[in-house]
Amino acid sequence: MSWLVALSALDGREYVYRIHAPVHALRADLFWAAFHCHDDGPHPRASDRFDAALIWRAGAEGTDHADLTVHQY
């Protein structure tokens, strides 16, 4: 199963990461997986505030956003 995690960065953009994890994965684990992928990449620092992240299941009806750029890790 895939999850999408959106993180706000210091450049004012929102970066979205596809995280592969089980359906019962903890939201905090999904957040930290995306945060560390972002932190290891070339992008400006992301917010480390868990409550500022948006987390949703990829492919869930009505939740995919066609205009997002998704970084897969």
FENPE-V507699 format. One record per backbone hydrogen bond with DSSP energy under -1.0 kcal/mol. NH is the residue of the N-H (numbers start at 1). CO is the residue of the C=O. If there is no record, write none. Layout:
<<NH,CO> <NH,CO>>
This chain:
<<3,19> <4,56> <5,17> <6,54> <7,15> <9,13> <10,45> <12,9> <15,7> <16,69> <17,5> <18,71> <19,3> <21,1> <25,22> <30,26> <31,27> <32,28> <33,29> <34,30> <35,31> <36,32> <37,33> <38,34> <39,35> <40,36> <41,38> <47,8> <52,49> <53,50> <54,6> <56,4> <58,2> <60,57> <63,60> <68,65> <71,16> <73,18>>
